[in-house]
Amino acid sequence: MITVTPYINNGSTRKAWDAFAAASRNGTFLFRRDFMEYHSDRFEDASLLIYDDKKLIGLLPANRSRRDAATVESHGGCSMPPPNIISLRATGD
């Protein structure tokens, strides 16, 4: 079953995020939590983790829109054009 959960800034979730991003083909330093959180004064984080059962299969770096708090958009601190979905499937896993 596919589930999507919000990113919560705690030690275990942060480690899982960074490890997953590092192992993926398109997970550059721009997707590391320390880089994204550097911009926390400008972007309200709304990132998501995507699981298949309990296995992490994807990340969606995102923030709430400054124009409309009900809208989520690709994380502005990532400096890459959207969509920024990170998946291990890109590596053949």
Disulfide bonds with the S-S distance in Angstrom:
none
